[in-house]
Amino acid sequence: MNLGGCMNSVNIKRIRQSPALVTIITAFIIAMIYVVLNFLTGGKFLAGSNILFVLSASVVTSFVVIAFCFMITMGFMDLSLGAIMILASNAGGILAAGFQWGYFGLILGSIGVAICLGLLNIKLMLVSKIPSWVFGLGIAMIYEAIGAMYNASQIKIGKQVVSLNTLCREIGNPPWNLIVLAAALFAAYIIYNKTSIGFGLRAVGSNKTVAKMMGINIEKTIILAALCAGVYAGFASAINESYGNRVGTTTGLQSIASIFTPLAAYLLAKALENIFNIIVGAVISAVIITSIFNVLTLLGVPSGTWQEVVMGGSVIVCGILSQRRFEGVVK
């Protein structure tokens, strides 16, 4: 009789039955990986300035991942989110700089456009009943065209896409972007885990028939979840505009590329859901994915080629990990 094998099996079972212990072990493994990466980069990776850069670069991604948590949990994969964020960023910039409304205009314009377009998408998806990712591809092209027409109209009168210059730049940089993220993370955690909105969207995402039998208003729940997603996508847009000064328009579905990193982070958060609450895991995963590309840059791996290969591989691997317990695909 193999007593050693039996003992190992018992120990593994005990570890799995202790969520706190699993979380500690996972955090320790991640920390050890970071130590190894720091060694490979000659100590550059864990330098204070670089860690601050990684955390700061993870902020926009974290907001988008949290938006994905609300959308994908209820069964919608809106690929137009990147195009929505471009329009939202420009709307916020116009109100902030063009109308001199400052931060109020930047945040109001970004969140307002993100919410309106997000709710419009959800309503059209519910009415058309076509797969959300198919609808997202089509509407993304429309939103990109709107942005391109705005850009062309500005060039025609001798101007460029709205620029903040030195206005409203603090929220896009540390420590303010990290402070805003911390507050937003706390709010998202409460909404997702402690309110009827979060309970409803998880029930709807799990089984609409059962949720309806429980007395949950399906359409209202979906709209409320889309509203939450719009708020976080809007904040991401405002911070992105503040950090970059201006956000250029795109065409040919190039806006979808801007949500690949958040998508990989969401899939990783989903894979780690049994270890970390998915909202907390969203930020952790965003930092991990950002760290990977930071290490690649420090190691001299060229962007646009091999880094894109890593990005594609990350999406696939994280997707496999996130779906290992399920059958089927996201609608």
Phi, psi and omega in degrees: 000131183272089181294324180298317179294321178296317180296318179298320180295319179295317180297317179297319179296320179295320179297316181295330181277359179244092182304321181296319180293319178298318179298317180296316180297317179298316179298322179295318179297316178299318179298318179295322177297319178296324178296317179296316179297324177296320177296317182295330181265012178068032178084001182284327188295314183268013174296143185306316182294325181286321177298318177298321178296316180298314180298316180295319180290343181274350189296307181299316178301319180299316179298318181292321179297319177297321175299319177299322180303319179287321184284307187289328178302324180270008171096020181239133176242093186268102182282358178271003185300322179299317179292322177299317181295326178296313178296321180295319179299316180291323177296317177297320179295322179296315180291323182288312185263313183294319180260001178059039178269356177063216183298325179301314180292320181300312183286317180298312181296317182294310182291320181300313180292318180298318179293312183299312181290323178296316178293323176299315179300312182299315180299316180292324177296318180294322181285315184285330179062025175266157180307136186299325182289329177291314178300318181300320179298315182293314183289333178297320179295323178294313180295322177296320179296321177298315178297319180294322178293322176297316179298317179296321180294325178291317179296324182298328180260016175081020179242175176242178174304144185311136181236138179279339186055245181260005184274137172055041182266346186292322186293342180269000184229157179292151003272354189294323179294326178287324177294316178298319179297318180300316179294319181292324178296316179299315181296317180295321179298316180295312182299314186288324188253339189239001183240166178294333178297310180296317178299316182296315183291326177292322178293316179296317179294330181283310181197108183296324181295313179295319179300320179294322178294334178280356178091013180277131176283106188299307184295319179298318180297316180297318180294319178296320178295320177295325177297315178298316179299321179296321179298315182288324175294324178294316177298319177300319180295317180295315180293322179295319177294318180296319182289315186269354181078315175211153177240115183284157179276162180225166175220173176066031179064021177293340180295335181295329180300332183288345179254006179295315180297312175300325180294316177299319179294320178297315181297322176294317177299322178294321179294330181264012187299329179285350181254313178242142170307139190299328178291314176295319179297333178300315180288318178301315181294322177299319178294319181296312181297318177297321179298321180301314182287330175295317178296318178300320178295316180296329179276359177084016178287124185294136175281156180087345178234272184291329176293326176292324176299316178297319179299311178300317178296323180296317179298316181295311182297313180296326178294319178297316180296319184289334184255009186296339180258001187232161173245154178094182182229164177290133178282000000 
